[in-house]
Amino acid sequence: MPEPAPVSVSVVALEDAKVRPSRDFVARTAASARADIAARVEAEIKEIHFQEGSQVEAGQLLVSLEDTNATADLSQAKAELEASRAEVESASKNLKRGEDVSGKGYLSEADLDKLRDRFNAARGRLKAAEAAVEKAANNLGYTEIRAPFEGWIGKSNFDVGAVVSPTSGAITELLVTDPIYVEFQVNEADYVSFRRAGRDAAKDFVSHLSLYLALPDGERYAQAGALDFADVRTDSSTGTVAMRAVFPNSAAVLLPGLYVTLHVEGQAGEAQILVPQMAVQETIEGKFVLIVDSNQKVAQRFIKTGPRRGAMVVAQSGLEVDEQVVVEGLQKIRPGVTVNPVQKHIDPDTGALADAGEVK
């Protein structure tokens, strides 16, 4: 009885590539600027001009408060200002007359002092009245609440008709999300080693880093970022230093508060063997792959893996360049059997397989 034909399996020839050192951090996005939109005077909300969740321009009118009381206060303050001006003018004339007749001996020095005191008191009341007008004008201006900068407006915490005041809390919040911050923590020992190199060396090191994000859905964020801030103290409870990166976000893909993975990668690297992630299996003894030798026999090879690179993973030990690793048909074979290897090419980013002859 003839022996069955060897099982066909897909194999990929291992190659080496320059792998840059990298670290992954659990991080969280945050707005690059934030402002609470709150009332500065006590008044009823007359109209809300923004749409929740929309983008607003700097200076745009957001909320109108009832201005009846503020308008009346301003009118009263202006009237008191006019009265104070008239009082100062009258006191000034009386003082001048007193000074004229005092020199001729018709007015005592004590009466002249009283005229000076009345003039100074009137001038003081005038300054107070001017300040009252300025305060009343400001309060009237505060009945129109405008956006301090361009950004995205949140939900409204109050409705039309609600009475708000400086102690009521925020009516809404305004966020800047382009650029957006990505905040993460670095172990204090790593940070000390980084700083020990010196300030100039640290700047040079930071300028040679590449920063990327993996989003909650597993996709890589299209744009790269840069380190932006390192705290000046450590957190005594966690033994870490707060760090911050900044990323462009013109398409508003990133929202504040997202948990993301920050991938920090250096520019200098060394050649290391990359093995397809789909080929790696694991038992209680460790991770391994199945390879096909020159006699077309399957062998098990335990390996030590490093960081992932797209669809590939760094093989730190256990494999050599040009060895044939099985990527398809793993469930049909075992170590020691003879197989028919079919050469494939793998896209290192997506993991898609193609016949080796189709790749140019």
C-alpha positions in Angstrom: 0.0 0.0 0.0 1.6 3.3 -1.0 2.4 5.9 1.7 0.1 8.9 1.8 1.5 12.1 0.3 3.1 14.5 2.7 0.8 17.2 4.1 1.2 20.6 2.6 1.9 23.4 5.0 2.6 27.1 4.5 6.1 28.3 5.6 7.8 31.6 5.8 11.5 32.1 5.6 12.8 34.1 8.6 14.5 37.4 8.0 16.2 39.8 10.2 15.4 43.5 10.4 16.6 46.5 12.4 14.5 46.6 15.5 14.5 49.9 17.4 14.2 49.7 21.3 10.7 50.5 22.5 8.5 50.6 25.5 4.7 50.5 25.8 2.8 52.5 28.4 -0.8 52.5 29.5 -1.9 56.1 29.0 -4.9 58.3 29.0 -5.9 61.2 26.7 -6.7 64.6 28.1 -7.7 68.0 26.7 -4.8 70.4 26.1 -6.9 73.2 27.5 -10.0 73.3 29.6 -12.3 76.0 30.9 -15.4 75.9 33.1 -18.0 78.2 31.7 -19.6 79.7 34.8 -21.7 82.7 35.8 -19.8 85.7 37.4 -23.1 87.3 38.6 -26.3 85.9 40.1 -29.0 86.0 37.4 -31.5 83.8 35.6 -30.5 82.1 32.4 -32.3 83.8 29.5 -31.0 81.9 26.5 -28.5 79.2 25.7 -26.8 79.8 22.3 -24.6 76.7 21.9 -25.4 73.2 20.8 -24.0 70.6 23.2 -21.1 68.7 21.8 -20.4 71.2 19.1 -17.3 73.3 18.2 -17.4 77.0 19.1 -15.2 79.9 18.2 -13.3 82.2 20.5 -15.5 85.1 21.6 -18.7 83.3 20.6 -21.8 84.1 22.7 -22.6 80.9 24.7 -25.2 82.0 27.4 -27.3 85.1 27.9 -28.3 85.9 31.5 -31.3 88.1 32.5 -29.8 91.7 32.5 -32.7 93.7 34.0 -31.1 94.1 37.4 -27.7 94.7 36.0 -29.0 97.4 33.7 -30.8 99.1 36.5 -27.7 99.0 38.7 -25.7 100.6 36.0 -28.3 103.4 35.5 -28.3 104.0 39.3 -24.5 104.1 39.4 -24.3 106.6 36.5 -26.9 108.8 38.3 -24.8 108.8 41.5 -21.7 109.6 39.5 -23.4 112.7 38.0 -24.4 113.8 41.5 -20.9 113.3 42.8 -19.5 115.3 39.9 -21.9 118.2 40.7 -20.9 117.9 44.4 -17.2 118.2 43.5 -17.8 121.1 41.3 -19.8 123.0 44.0 -17.2 122.2 46.7 -14.4 123.3 44.4 -16.1 126.7 43.8 -16.8 127.2 47.5 -13.2 126.4 48.3 -11.9 128.8 45.7 -14.1 131.6 47.1 -13.0 130.8 50.6 -9.4 131.0 49.6 -10.0 134.4 48.0 -11.7 136.0 51.0 -9.4 134.3 53.5 -6.5 136.2 52.2 -8.4 139.5 52.9 -9.2 138.5 56.4 -12.9 137.8 55.9 -12.7 134.0 56.6 -11.1 132.3 59.5 -8.5 129.5 59.0 -10.8 127.0 60.7 -13.7 127.8 58.3 -11.3 127.5 55.3 -10.2 124.0 56.6 -13.9 123.0 56.6 -14.2 124.0 53.0 -11.1 122.0 52.1 -12.5 118.9 54.0 -15.8 119.2 52.1 -14.0 119.3 48.8 -11.7 116.3 49.6 -14.8 114.3 50.8 -16.7 115.2 47.6 -13.7 114.1 45.5 -13.5 110.8 47.4 -17.2 110.2 46.8 -16.6 110.9 43.1 -13.9 108.2 42.9 -16.2 105.8 44.6 -19.0 106.6 42.2 -16.7 106.1 39.2 -15.7 102.7 40.6 -19.4 101.8 41.1 -20.1 102.6 37.5 -17.2 100.5 36.3 -18.4 97.6 38.5 -22.0 97.9 37.3 -20.8 98.0 33.7 -18.7 94.9 34.2 -21.6 93.1 35.8 -23.8 94.0 32.8 -21.1 92.6 30.6 -21.0 89.4 32.6 -24.7 88.7 31.6 -23.2 87.7 28.3 -21.0 84.6 28.7 -18.6 84.1 25.8 -16.1 81.4 24.8 -12.6 82.3 26.0 -11.0 80.3 23.2 -11.9 78.0 20.3 -12.8 74.4 21.4 -15.5 71.8 21.9 -18.4 72.6 24.2 -19.8 70.0 26.6 -23.3 69.3 27.9 -25.3 72.0 29.7 -25.7 71.5 33.4 -28.6 74.1 33.6 -31.6 74.9 31.6 -33.2 78.2 30.6 -34.9 79.8 33.6 -32.5 78.4 36.1 -30.9 81.0 38.4 -27.1 80.7 38.5 -24.4 82.5 40.4 -20.6 82.2 41.0 -21.2 79.5 43.5 -23.5 77.4 41.3 -20.7 75.6 39.5 -20.0 75.3 35.8 -22.8 75.8 33.3 -20.8 73.8 30.9 -17.1 73.1 30.0 -15.0 74.1 27.0 -12.2 71.7 25.8 -9.4 72.0 23.4 -8.7 68.6 21.8 -6.4 69.6 18.9 -3.7 69.1 19.9 -4.6 66.5 22.6 -2.5 65.4 25.5 -1.6 61.8 26.3 -0.6 61.4 30.0 1.4 58.4 31.3 3.6 57.4 34.2 7.3 56.4 34.1 9.0 54.4 36.8 11.2 56.7 39.0 14.3 54.5 38.5 14.0 54.7 34.8 13.5 58.5 35.0 16.5 59.0 37.2 18.7 57.1 34.8 17.3 59.2 31.9 18.1 62.4 33.8 21.5 61.4 34.9 22.7 61.7 31.4 22.4 65.5 31.7 20.0 68.1 30.4 21.6 68.5 27.0 21.8 64.7 26.5 18.2 64.4 27.6 17.0 67.0 25.0 18.9 65.1 22.3 17.5 61.8 23.4 13.9 63.1 23.4 14.3 64.5 19.9 15.2 61.0 18.6 12.1 59.3 20.0 9.1 58.2 17.9 5.7 58.1 19.7 2.7 56.3 18.4 -0.7 55.3 19.9 -2.7 52.1 19.8 -6.4 53.0 20.1 -9.0 51.1 22.3 -10.1 49.2 19.2 -6.6 48.0 18.5 -6.0 50.2 15.5 -2.9 52.4 15.3 -3.4 56.1 15.4 -2.4 57.6 12.1 -0.3 60.5 13.4 2.9 60.5 15.5 3.3 62.6 18.7 6.1 64.1 20.8 7.1 64.2 24.4 5.8 67.5 25.9 6.2 67.5 29.7 7.8 65.7 32.7 6.7 66.5 36.2 9.2 68.0 38.6 8.5 65.5 41.4 7.6 61.9 41.9 4.4 60.5 43.2 5.3 59.0 46.6 2.4 56.6 46.5 3.2 55.0 43.2 7.0 55.7 42.8 6.4 57.1 39.3 6.9 60.4 37.5 4.0 61.9 35.5 4.9 62.4 31.8 2.9 63.9 28.9 3.0 63.6 25.2 1.1 65.7 22.7 -0.5 64.5 19.5 -2.3 66.4 16.6 -6.0 65.7 16.5 -7.5 67.8 13.7 -10.0 65.0 12.8 -11.2 64.8 16.4 -10.6 61.0 16.5 -9.3 61.2 20.0 -11.5 62.3 22.9 -10.3 63.2 26.4 -10.5 60.3 28.8 -9.6 57.5 26.4 -7.4 54.7 27.6 -4.7 54.1 25.0 -1.4 52.4 24.6 1.5 54.7 24.0 4.3 53.2 22.1 7.7 54.9 22.5 10.4 53.9 20.1 14.0 55.0 19.7 15.6 55.7 16.3 18.7 53.6 16.7 18.3 49.8 16.6 20.0 46.5 15.9 19.3 43.6 13.6 17.0 41.0 15.1 15.0 38.1 13.8 11.3 38.6 13.3 8.9 35.7 13.5 5.2 35.8 12.5 3.0 36.1 15.5 0.6 33.5 14.0 3.4 30.9 14.1 4.0 31.2 17.8 2.4 28.6 20.1 2.7 28.2 23.9 2.7 25.4 26.4 3.6 25.3 30.1 7.2 24.8 29.0 7.2 28.1 27.1 6.7 29.5 23.6 7.7 27.6 20.5 7.4 27.4 16.7 7.4 24.5 14.3 10.1 24.7 11.6 10.7 22.6 8.5 14.3 21.5 8.0 16.2 20.8 4.8 14.8 17.2 4.8 11.3 18.6 5.0 10.8 17.2 8.5 9.0 19.2 11.2 10.9 20.2 14.3 9.8 22.0 17.4 11.9 25.0 18.5 11.4 26.8 21.8 12.1 30.5 21.5 12.3 33.6 23.7 10.2 36.5 22.3 10.6 40.2 22.6 8.3 43.1 21.6 5.7 42.9 18.8 6.2 44.8 15.5 2.9 44.7 13.7 2.1 41.1 12.8 5.6 40.0 13.8 7.3 39.4 17.1 11.0 39.7 17.9 12.7 36.3 18.4 15.4 37.0 20.9 16.7 33.4 20.9 16.1 30.0 19.4 15.9 30.8 15.7 18.2 31.7 12.8 17.9 33.7 9.6 16.4 31.7 6.6 14.9 29.0 8.7 11.4 27.9 7.5 8.7 28.5 10.1 5.2 27.0 9.7 2.4 29.6 9.6 -0.5 27.6 8.2 -1.5 23.9 8.7 -0.2 23.8 12.3 -3.1 21.7 13.5 -2.3 18.9 10.9 1.3 18.2 11.8 3.5 17.3 14.7 7.3 17.2 15.2 9.1 14.5 13.2 6.7 14.1 10.3 7.6 14.9 6.7 5.6 17.7 5.1 5.4 19.5 1.7 6.4 23.1 2.5 4.7 25.8 0.4 6.7 29.0 0.5 4.7 32.1 1.5 5.4 35.8 2.0 3.9 37.6 5.0 3.1 41.3 5.2 4.9 42.4 8.4 2.2 44.9 9.3 -1.1 43.1 8.5 0.0 39.5 8.7 -1.6 38.8 5.2 0.0 35.8 3.4 0.7 35.6 -0.3 2.5 33.1 -2.5 6.2 33.8 -2.7 6.1 34.0 -6.5 3.4 36.7 -6.4 5.6 39.1 -4.4 7.8 41.4 -6.5 
